[in-house]
Every structure is written in C-alpha cells, then in structure tokens.
Amino acid sequence: MVVMAAKFAGKCRRCGKAIAPGAQMDWTKEGGALHLTPEDCERASGAAPPLRGPQPENPEERMLIVELLLGHPWKSATSKRYEKLPHQYTLRRQWANDADFVWCVEFIRRVGYEQHFIGRVWIYYDIGEHQYWDCGGDPRGPVGARTTVSLINRALKKPSGARPPT
C-alpha cells in the first residue's frame, strides 16, 4: 500500500463512503483506495456534496455573452502539456474593453454549472458545442498579477458520460 493524497473524488472500499480530493488515503493498484484508519471511515460523510447545476439566466445577458465570446480571437493551446486536453483560450490583454472580459468571467461563474475535472471542481458555461471556463483568480484584480484572471478557455463539450483523456 502507498499512502498518498487523493487526486480525485473516490470511494473507500472498506466503508463505501467518499474520499475527498486532497484527503490522505492508502492506495493499491489492485485494491483501490481506503481511508487511512477506521476512525477516518467513521468521520467521512456518506456522499460528496452535490455539484451545482446551471443557474437561471437573463436572455439579454445570454445574447451579450454569446456576442462577446464569439467576437474575440481564440488561440489553440498547443504545448505538449495540453496535447491530450485540446482547448482554446482568449487572452484578457487582447480585449479592447477590460470591463467586458471581467463581466464574462463573472457571468460564467454566476450562471454556470459545476463539473469535476482532474481532481477539482470547475464552473463551466455552454454555448453551442463549446464549454467555457476560467482558471480561477480575482477577475477584478490588477491585470498581470499572478492572482488575477488572465484568460478564458473553451473546449468542445464531451458526450455525456465521456471521461477526459488520461
């Protein structure tokens, strides 16, 4: 067995309760994951918190975000790191109106839906065949700061039930 931090949400094979991403666990390739101790099994909740679905949206705002996102240049992520995760991005610094960029990020976060991806919950928003998201951070922070949102991503939506490539 190997003691490690869980990368993804999982289920303990001893108690059947959730193991949250980041929680310490015992793991084997053959047997899967276990809470470290029986006490951890007792403390674990029976289920992970539910993910938030899409929120109500104003039709005028929907039209505006479609216009803004489709009206900006998108660049493909081409580094080897993203070879198996094809997507595109638009850079904040290329938007003529910074307030429009900030509004798009805040809108996606306000009306989007939550979904697990690579051990984390992200907020996505769908337009046509694409889903859009940002990588976190403060949308109203100073441009160029490490903690400020600098881009919006988009990728083709996966068919229902499909898993991302590993």
N, CA, C and O of each residue as an XYZ file, in Angstrom:
664
protein
N       0.832     -1.189      0.000
C       0.000      0.000      0.000
C       0.872      1.246      0.000
O       1.982      1.255      0.532
N       0.343      2.283     -0.604
C       1.027      3.565     -0.682
C       0.128      4.604     -0.038
O      -1.054      4.688     -0.373
N       0.666      5.396      0.880
C      -0.089      6.497      1.465
C       0.109      7.694      0.558
O       1.238      8.069      0.243
N      -1.006      8.295      0.137
C      -0.938      9.433     -0.781
C      -2.164     10.310     -0.627
O      -3.149      9.911     -0.007
N      -2.101     11.497     -1.189
C      -3.255     12.385     -1.218
C      -4.108     12.008     -2.427
O      -3.584     11.801     -3.522
N      -5.408     11.920     -2.229
C      -6.321     11.577     -3.321
C      -6.311     12.688     -4.372
O      -6.460     13.863     -4.037
N      -6.136     12.317     -5.633
C      -6.188     13.296     -6.725
C      -7.628     13.546     -7.155
O      -7.967     14.643     -7.601
N      -8.467     12.536     -7.021
C      -9.851     12.612     -7.475
C     -10.783     12.185     -6.352
O     -10.365     11.503     -5.417
N     -12.033     12.581     -6.444
C     -13.029     12.090     -5.506
C     -13.171     10.586     -5.726
O     -13.168     10.111     -6.861
N     -13.293      9.854     -4.638
C     -13.415      8.407     -4.769
C     -14.252      7.825     -3.654
O     -14.919      8.545     -2.911
N     -14.205      6.493     -3.548
C     -14.986      5.795     -2.545
C     -14.080      4.808     -1.832
O     -13.318      4.083     -2.473
N     -14.158      4.779     -0.513
C     -13.368      3.854      0.289
C     -13.920      2.445      0.095
O     -15.127      2.227      0.204
N     -13.034      1.487     -0.193
C     -13.540      0.122     -0.396
C     -13.860     -0.565      0.923
O     -14.496     -1.619      0.917
N     -13.439      0.000      2.059
C     -13.755     -0.568      3.374
C     -15.146     -0.129      3.826
O     -15.963     -0.963      4.216
N     -15.422      1.191      3.777
C     -16.678      1.701      4.345
C     -17.673      2.165      3.280
O     -18.853      2.352      3.577
N     -17.212      2.351      2.058
C     -18.102      2.795      0.987
C     -18.395      4.288      0.998
O     -19.179      4.770      0.180
N     -17.768      5.035      1.924
C     -18.009      6.473      1.993
C     -16.994      7.222      1.134
O     -15.986      6.662      0.702
N     -17.284      8.497      0.899
C     -16.478      9.316      0.000
C     -15.076      9.569      0.537
O     -14.871      9.729      1.740
N     -14.116      9.601     -0.384
C     -12.769     10.094     -0.114
C     -12.635     11.356     -0.960
O     -12.692     11.300     -2.189
N     -12.459     12.484     -0.298
C     -12.416     13.769     -0.989
C     -11.051     13.996     -1.634
O     -10.042     13.520     -1.116
N     -11.004     14.723     -2.769
C      -9.707     15.084     -3.349
C      -8.856     15.799     -2.299
O      -9.345     16.675     -1.586
N      -7.589     15.423     -2.210
C      -6.679     16.020     -1.240
C      -6.578     15.260      0.068
O      -5.618     15.456      0.814
N      -7.550     14.388      0.373
C      -7.535     13.618      1.625
C      -6.453     12.533      1.555
O      -6.212     11.960      0.493
N      -5.811     12.258      2.683
C      -4.819     11.185      2.745
C      -5.535      9.837      2.692
O      -6.592      9.663      3.298
N      -4.948      8.883      1.961
C      -5.561      7.563      1.814
C      -4.474      6.530      1.572
O      -3.348      6.870      1.208
N      -4.820      5.268      1.776
C      -3.979      4.142      1.365
C      -4.471      3.724     -0.010
O      -5.675      3.711     -0.266
N      -3.546      3.385     -0.892
C      -3.949      3.025     -2.244
C      -3.084      1.904     -2.791
O      -1.870      1.880     -2.589
N      -3.729      0.972     -3.490
C      -3.004     -0.046     -4.257
C      -3.650     -0.135     -5.633
O      -4.845      0.114     -5.791
N      -2.850     -0.489     -6.614
C      -3.370     -0.611     -7.976
C      -4.444     -1.696     -8.053
O      -5.453     -1.537     -8.740
N      -4.216     -2.788     -7.346
C      -5.153     -3.914     -7.394
C      -6.423     -3.658     -6.580
O      -7.524     -4.016     -6.998
N      -6.252     -3.036     -5.416
C      -7.378     -2.934     -4.492
C      -8.082     -1.598     -4.415
O      -9.189     -1.516     -3.885
N      -7.464     -0.542     -4.934
C      -8.106      0.758     -4.875
C      -7.781      1.528     -3.607
O      -6.707      1.363     -3.029
N      -8.709      2.365     -3.181
C      -8.472      3.321     -2.102
C      -9.146      2.916     -0.794
O     -10.216      2.308     -0.779
N      -8.474      3.277      0.310
C      -9.005      3.074      1.664
C      -8.726      4.335      2.477
O      -7.690      4.975      2.297
N      -9.650      4.691      3.372
C      -9.308      5.705      4.364
C      -8.117      5.181      5.159
O      -7.929      3.969      5.265
N      -7.307      6.090      5.722
C      -6.112      5.653      6.445
C      -6.446      4.809      7.667
O      -5.767      3.822      7.951
N      -7.496      5.201      8.393
C      -7.843      4.481      9.624
C      -9.341      4.226      9.669
O     -10.102      4.883      8.957
N      -9.777      3.274     10.500
C     -11.221      3.071     10.694
C     -11.902      4.341     11.224
O     -13.070      4.596     10.929
N     -11.154      5.136     12.011
C     -11.728      6.393     12.519
C     -12.015      7.360     11.374
O     -13.014      8.079     11.399
N     -11.128      7.375     10.358
C     -11.370      8.220      9.183
C     -12.637      7.762      8.457
O     -13.395      8.579      7.933
N     -12.855      6.441      8.433
C     -14.089      5.920      7.832
C     -15.314      6.442      8.574
O     -16.296      6.841      7.948
N     -15.261      6.441      9.894
C     -16.395      6.917     10.692
C     -16.656      8.400     10.480
O     -17.809      8.829     10.453
N     -15.588      9.189     10.328
C     -15.743     10.637     10.155
C     -16.184     11.025      8.751
O     -16.744     12.104      8.558
N     -15.943     10.167      7.773
C     -16.246     10.516      6.378
C     -17.745     10.667      6.165
O     -18.553      9.931      6.731
N     -18.085     11.620      5.351
C     -19.505     11.777      5.022
C     -19.897     10.681      4.045
O     -19.044     10.113      3.364
N     -21.165     10.392      3.979
C     -21.647      9.330      3.109
C     -21.572      9.663      1.638
O     -21.532      8.760      0.802
N     -21.552     10.939      1.303
C     -21.538     11.320     -0.104
C     -20.866     12.678     -0.266
O     -20.866     13.507      0.644
N     -20.306     12.878     -1.427
C     -19.715     14.171     -1.740
C     -20.847     15.197     -1.894
O     -21.962     14.830     -2.263
N     -20.571     16.469     -1.615
C     -21.617     17.464     -1.792
C     -22.058     17.510     -3.251
O     -21.239     17.322     -4.151
N     -23.337     17.755     -3.491
C     -23.817     17.772     -4.875
C     -23.203     18.931     -5.653
O     -22.925     19.995     -5.102
N     -23.001     18.697     -6.937
C     -22.492     19.747     -7.805
C     -23.636     20.674     -8.207
O     -24.777     20.238     -8.360
N     -23.320     21.945     -8.374
C     -24.327     22.938     -8.767
C     -24.607     22.810    -10.252
O     -23.685     22.727    -11.064
N     -25.870     22.796    -10.598
C     -26.267     22.774    -11.996
C     -26.337     24.182    -12.563
O     -26.083     25.152    -11.849
N     -26.678     24.303    -13.838
C     -26.797     25.631    -14.440
C     -27.817     26.479    -13.676
O     -28.838     25.970    -13.216
N     -27.533     27.762    -13.548
C     -28.401     28.691    -12.830
C     -29.257     29.468    -13.827
O     -28.909     29.563    -15.004
N     -30.381     30.027    -13.357
C     -31.231     30.810    -14.260
C     -30.437     31.978    -14.856
O     -29.587     32.575    -14.195
N     -30.735     32.284    -16.113
C     -30.046     33.395    -16.758
C     -31.029     34.267    -17.529
O     -32.075     33.805    -17.985
N     -30.676     35.500    -17.658
C     -31.456     36.501    -18.374
C     -31.169     36.348    -19.876
O     -30.001     36.277    -20.258
N     -32.190     36.296    -20.735
C     -31.964     36.114    -22.182
C     -31.090     37.221    -22.800
O     -30.299     36.959    -23.705
N     -31.241     38.454    -22.303
C     -30.420     39.547    -22.839
C     -28.945     39.338    -22.486
O     -28.059     39.616    -23.294
N     -28.691     38.838    -21.250
C     -27.311     38.558    -20.858
C     -26.751     37.396    -21.676
O     -25.576     37.404    -22.042
N     -27.575     36.414    -21.959
C     -27.149     35.279    -22.793
C     -26.711     35.793    -24.163
O     -25.661     35.402    -24.671
N     -27.512     36.662    -24.752
C     -27.157     37.205    -26.065
C     -25.850     37.991    -25.998
O     -25.030     37.917    -26.913
N     -25.655     38.746    -24.911
C     -24.444     39.549    -24.767
C     -23.198     38.669    -24.621
O     -22.183     38.928    -25.268
N     -23.267     37.634    -23.779
C     -22.068     36.800    -23.605
C     -21.748     36.032    -24.880
O     -20.577     35.847    -25.209
N     -22.762     35.586    -25.598
C     -22.515     34.906    -26.874
C     -21.798     35.871    -27.821
O     -20.803     35.504    -28.447
N     -22.296     37.086    -27.924
C     -21.685     38.093    -28.796
C     -20.236     38.387    -28.385
O     -19.347     38.455    -29.234
N     -20.007     38.559    -27.082
C     -18.663     38.887    -26.604
C     -17.680     37.740    -26.812
O     -16.583     37.949    -27.329
N     -18.066     36.533    -26.414
C     -17.134     35.410    -26.514
C     -16.880     34.993    -27.961
O     -15.754     34.643    -28.314
N     -17.899     35.027    -28.789
C     -17.702     34.620    -30.173
C     -17.027     35.712    -30.995
O     -16.521     35.447    -32.085
N     -17.016     36.947    -30.472
C     -16.423     38.064    -31.197
C     -14.966     38.320    -30.885
O     -14.408     39.313    -31.353
N     -14.337     37.466    -30.117
C     -12.929     37.662    -29.768
C     -12.074     36.554    -30.344
O     -12.559     35.450    -30.588
N     -10.782     36.849    -30.564
C      -9.894     35.818    -31.129
C      -9.607     34.704    -30.126
O      -9.447     34.943    -28.929
N      -9.545     33.481    -30.648
C      -9.241     32.293    -29.837
C      -7.991     31.654    -30.395
O      -7.812     31.566    -31.610
N      -7.131     31.209    -29.506
C      -5.878     30.570    -29.893
C      -5.859     29.153    -29.325
O      -6.272     28.936    -28.186
N      -5.384     28.196    -30.106
C      -5.302     26.815    -29.632
C      -4.136     26.653    -28.664
O      -3.050     27.188    -28.884
N      -4.378     25.913    -27.600
C      -3.314     25.565    -26.651
C      -2.517     24.443    -27.306
O      -3.028     23.339    -27.492
N      -1.273     24.724    -27.653
C      -0.504     23.775    -28.460
C       0.684     23.152    -27.745
O       1.382     22.328    -28.337
N       0.936     23.514    -26.496
C       2.095     22.931    -25.815
C       1.855     21.440    -25.563
O       0.715     20.977    -25.532
N       2.955     20.699    -25.384
C       2.862     19.252    -25.136
C       1.999     18.960    -23.913
O       1.329     17.930    -23.849
N       2.020     19.870    -22.946
C       1.240     19.684    -21.719
C      -0.252     19.488    -22.027
O      -0.943     18.761    -21.313
N      -0.742     20.131    -23.079
C      -2.170     20.078    -23.397
C      -2.483     19.211    -24.611
O      -3.576     19.297    -25.172
N      -1.528     18.376    -25.019
C      -1.712     17.510    -26.176
C      -2.990     16.672    -26.086
O      -3.725     16.538    -27.065
N      -3.246     16.111    -24.904
C      -4.414     15.253    -24.723
C      -5.612     15.998    -24.158
O      -6.642     15.391    -23.865
N      -5.482     17.308    -24.003
C      -6.568     18.141    -23.488
C      -6.787     19.309    -24.454
O      -6.539     20.459    -24.093
N      -7.243     19.029    -25.665
C      -7.357     20.098    -26.653
C      -8.365     21.162    -26.215
O      -9.488     20.854    -25.815
N      -7.938     22.403    -26.300
C      -8.801     23.525    -25.987
C      -8.209     24.797    -26.576
O      -7.101     24.800    -27.114
N      -8.970     25.869    -26.463
C      -8.539     27.178    -26.940
C      -8.669     28.173    -25.804
O      -9.303     27.897    -24.785
N      -8.059     29.338    -25.993
C      -8.166     30.385    -24.983
C      -8.182     31.758    -25.648
O      -7.687     31.930    -26.762
N      -8.755     32.724    -24.950
C      -8.711     34.121    -25.356
C      -8.069     34.889    -24.211
O      -8.437     34.712    -23.050
N      -7.114     35.738    -24.544
C      -6.355     36.471    -23.539
C      -7.018     37.799    -23.182
O      -7.471     38.537    -24.057
N      -7.065     38.083    -21.912
C      -7.652     39.321    -21.404
C      -7.003     40.545    -22.048
O      -7.695     41.501    -22.398
N      -5.701     40.522    -22.204
C      -4.999     41.697    -22.714
C      -5.350     42.006    -24.173
O      -5.051     43.093    -24.667
N      -5.987     41.046    -24.864
C      -6.383     41.274    -26.252
C      -7.799     41.839    -26.371
O      -8.250     42.151    -27.473
N      -8.495     41.969    -25.250
C      -9.836     42.543    -25.264
C      -9.712     44.067    -25.195
O      -9.019     44.594    -24.325
N     -10.373     44.763    -26.096
C     -10.325     46.231    -26.111
C     -10.976     46.807    -24.858
O     -10.540     47.837    -24.344
N     -12.011     46.145    -24.375
C     -12.741     46.636    -23.203
C     -12.571     45.630    -22.059
O     -13.193     44.568    -22.060
N     -11.725     45.974    -21.086
C     -11.452     45.076    -19.962
C     -12.716     44.773    -19.159
O     -12.867     43.669    -18.635
N     -13.621     45.744    -19.059
C     -14.860     45.535    -18.307
C     -15.696     44.413    -18.931
O     -16.374     43.680    -18.210
N     -15.657     44.270    -20.248
C     -16.382     43.178    -20.914
C     -15.789     41.823    -20.520
O     -16.526     40.871    -20.267
N     -14.467     41.739    -20.469
C     -13.807     40.494    -20.071
C     -14.209     40.125    -18.645
O     -14.593     38.986    -18.380
N     -14.120     41.089    -17.729
C     -14.470     40.852    -16.319
C     -15.926     40.411    -16.216
O     -16.238     39.480    -15.474
N     -16.818     41.068    -16.951
C     -18.235     40.709    -16.912
C     -18.427     39.262    -17.380
O     -19.209     38.527    -16.777
N     -17.730     38.836    -18.444
C     -17.865     37.460    -18.945
C     -17.444     36.445    -17.887
O     -18.139     35.453    -17.668
N     -16.308     36.687    -17.228
C     -15.837     35.766    -16.185
C     -16.865     35.696    -15.055
O     -17.215     34.606    -14.602
N     -17.341     36.836    -14.606
C     -18.307     36.851    -13.502
C     -19.626     36.210    -13.908
O     -20.260     35.544    -13.090
N     -20.052     36.397    -15.153
C     -21.282     35.777    -15.643
C     -21.147     34.258    -15.664
O     -22.041     33.550    -15.200
N     -20.034     33.753    -16.200
C     -19.802     32.293    -16.243
C     -19.868     31.724    -14.835
O     -20.499     30.690    -14.613
N     -19.227     32.384    -13.887
C     -19.228     31.897    -12.502
C     -20.619     31.979    -11.867
O     -20.972     31.142    -11.037
N     -21.398     32.974    -12.250
C     -22.716     33.167    -11.632
C     -23.754     32.174    -12.164
O     -24.544     31.641    -11.385
N     -23.764     31.919    -13.472
C     -24.832     31.079    -14.036
C     -24.348     29.721    -14.516
O     -25.159     28.891    -14.926
N     -23.041     29.475    -14.475
C     -22.510     28.210    -14.961
C     -22.816     27.038    -14.051
O     -23.456     27.186    -13.010
N     -22.348     25.872    -14.462
C     -22.568     24.642    -13.701
C     -21.222     24.071    -13.274
O     -20.202     24.299    -13.924
N     -21.235     23.320    -12.162
C     -20.012     22.714    -11.641
C     -19.817     21.332    -12.241
O     -20.769     20.593    -12.491
N     -18.544     21.009    -12.464
C     -18.195     19.695    -13.015
C     -16.788     19.349    -12.535
O     -15.917     20.216    -12.467
N     -16.571     18.063    -12.201
C     -15.239     17.603    -11.806
C     -14.358     17.468    -13.039
O     -14.798     16.985    -14.083
N     -13.108     17.899    -12.906
C     -12.120     17.669    -13.951
C     -10.750     17.668    -13.299
O     -10.374     18.639    -12.643
N     -10.004     16.595    -13.471
C      -8.660     16.420    -12.928
C      -8.612     16.804    -11.449
O      -7.805     17.637    -11.038
N      -9.479     16.190    -10.666
C      -9.433     16.326     -9.221
C      -9.915     17.651     -8.651
O      -9.678     17.939     -7.478
N     -10.578     18.451     -9.448
C     -11.040     19.749     -8.976
C     -12.417     20.038     -9.565
O     -12.777     19.512    -10.618
N     -13.178     20.877     -8.877
C     -14.475     21.301     -9.397
C     -14.279     22.631    -10.121
O     -13.748     23.586     -9.555
N     -14.710     22.679    -11.370
C     -14.632     23.883    -12.198
C     -16.048     24.355    -12.509
O     -16.993     23.570    -12.434
N     -16.199     25.619    -12.855
C     -17.501     26.155    -13.277
C     -17.447     26.384    -14.784
O     -16.591     27.114    -15.285
N     -18.371     25.750    -15.492
C     -18.436     25.812    -16.948
C     -19.716     26.503    -17.391
O     -20.703     26.564    -16.658
N     -19.668     27.022    -18.612
C     -20.850     27.623    -19.235
C     -20.844     27.173    -20.688
O     -19.810     27.243    -21.352
N     -21.984     26.715    -21.186
C     -22.066     26.175    -22.539
C     -22.655     27.180    -23.521
O     -23.646     27.853    -23.239
N     -22.014     27.257    -24.679
C     -22.556     27.978    -25.838
C     -22.335     27.062    -27.027
O     -21.197     26.763    -27.389
N     -23.430     26.615    -27.635
C     -23.309     25.719    -28.779
C     -22.561     24.458    -28.412
O     -22.881     23.802    -27.421
N     -21.562     24.119    -29.212
C     -20.808     22.879    -28.985
C     -19.630     23.065    -28.036
O     -18.899     22.109    -27.778
N     -19.429     24.269    -27.512
C     -18.298     24.540    -26.616
C     -18.736     24.760    -25.177
O     -19.854     25.196    -24.905
N     -17.823     24.446    -24.263
C     -17.981     24.824    -22.867
C     -16.842     25.788    -22.544
O     -15.711     25.614    -22.997
N     -17.170     26.810    -21.750
C     -16.236     27.886    -21.419
C     -15.964     27.866    -19.925
O     -16.838     27.506    -19.137
N     -14.734     28.258    -19.524
C     -14.374     28.342    -18.112
C     -13.142     29.225    -17.968
O     -12.422     29.488    -18.931
N     -12.921     29.679    -16.727
C     -11.673     30.384    -16.441
C     -10.896     29.527    -15.446
O     -11.399     28.508    -14.972
N      -9.690     29.936    -15.136
C      -8.839     29.120    -14.248
C      -8.773     29.665    -12.836
O      -7.805     29.412    -12.119
N      -9.780     30.402    -12.431
C      -9.813     30.921    -11.074
C      -9.051     32.226    -10.959
O      -8.453     32.711    -11.919
N      -9.088     32.775     -9.770
C      -8.422     34.042     -9.523
C      -9.432     35.167     -9.411
O     -10.640     34.959     -9.524
N      -8.917     36.346     -9.188
C      -9.747     37.531     -8.984
C      -9.968     38.238    -10.319
O      -9.017     38.779    -10.883
N     -11.191     38.247    -10.837
C     -11.422     38.909    -12.124
C     -11.248     40.432    -12.044
O     -11.032     41.084    -13.066
N     -11.339     40.990    -10.853
C     -11.212     42.445    -10.714
C      -9.833     42.873    -10.211
O      -9.611     44.050     -9.925
N      -8.906     41.913    -10.104
C      -7.554     42.229     -9.652
C      -6.760     42.947    -10.727
O      -7.213     43.060    -11.866
N      -5.572     43.435    -10.368
C      -4.743     44.161    -11.334
C      -4.298     43.257    -12.484
O      -3.848     42.134    -12.259
N      -4.424     43.749    -13.705
C      -4.025     42.983    -14.878
C      -2.538     42.660    -14.771
O      -1.723     43.536    -14.482
N      -2.196     41.401    -15.005
C      -0.813     40.964    -14.954
C      -0.414     40.330    -13.631
O       0.611     39.653    -13.560
N      -1.200     40.534    -12.584
C      -0.874     39.921    -11.291
C      -1.130     38.418    -11.370
O      -2.032     37.977    -12.082
N      -0.338     37.629    -10.637
C      -0.472     36.160    -10.676
C      -1.833     35.682    -10.194
O      -2.280     34.607    -10.594
N      -2.499     36.449     -9.351
C      -3.778     36.019     -8.782
C      -4.966     36.566     -9.559
O      -6.107     36.399     -9.130
N      -4.727     37.204    -10.674
C      -5.790     37.803    -11.470
C      -6.103     36.918    -12.672
O      -5.194     36.344    -13.272
N      -7.379     36.805    -13.025
C      -7.794     36.028    -14.194
C      -7.218     36.691    -15.444
O      -7.404     37.890    -15.657
N      -6.514     35.904    -16.278
C      -5.893     36.474    -17.469
C      -6.420     35.878    -18.772
O      -6.092     36.362    -19.856
N      -7.240     34.822    -18.667
C      -7.767     34.223    -19.886
C      -9.071     33.477    -19.609
O      -9.398     33.150    -18.468
N      -9.793     33.223    -20.680
C     -10.982     32.370    -20.649
C     -10.693     31.222    -21.614
O     -10.198     31.444    -22.719
N     -11.001     30.013    -21.198
C     -10.787     28.811    -22.011
C     -12.092     28.344    -22.631
O     -13.179     28.669    -22.154
N     -11.962     27.573    -23.707
C     -13.116     26.858    -24.257
C     -12.635     25.555    -24.868
O     -11.509     25.446    -25.354
N     -13.521     24.570    -24.830
C     -13.235     23.267    -25.436
C     -14.536     22.688    -25.958
O     -15.621     23.079    -25.528
N     -14.418     21.757    -26.884
C     -15.609     21.059    -27.351
C     -16.183     20.263    -26.199
O     -15.442     19.632    -25.445
N     -17.506     20.289    -26.057
C     -18.151     19.528    -24.989
C     -17.956     18.042    -25.242
O     -17.961     17.582    -26.384
N     -17.786     17.303    -24.152
C     -17.664     15.858    -24.218
C     -19.064     15.258    -24.237
O     -19.974     15.788    -23.599
N     -19.248     14.146    -24.972
C     -20.538     13.472    -24.912
C     -20.842     13.060    -23.469
O     -19.922     12.785    -22.698
N     -22.087     13.017    -23.113
C     -22.493     12.663    -21.756
C     -21.870     11.331    -21.362
O     -21.951     10.350    -22.102
N     -21.242     11.309    -20.176
C     -20.641     10.098    -19.666
C     -19.213      9.862    -20.121
O     -18.552      8.947    -19.629
N     -18.716     10.689    -21.070
C     -17.348     10.508    -21.544
C     -16.362     11.014    -20.509
O     -16.627     12.003    -19.825
N     -15.243     10.353    -20.393
C     -14.181     10.765    -19.466
C     -13.102     11.482    -20.255
O     -12.839     11.142    -21.409
N     -12.471     12.482    -19.632
C     -11.366     13.152    -20.324
C     -10.207     12.191    -20.531
O     -10.055     11.232    -19.775
N      -9.381     12.438    -21.556
C      -8.240     11.544    -21.785
C      -7.261     11.619    -20.640
O      -7.135     12.647    -19.975
N      -6.556     10.500    -20.412
C      -5.558     10.473    -19.329
C      -4.170     10.377    -19.884
O      -3.202     10.342    -19.124
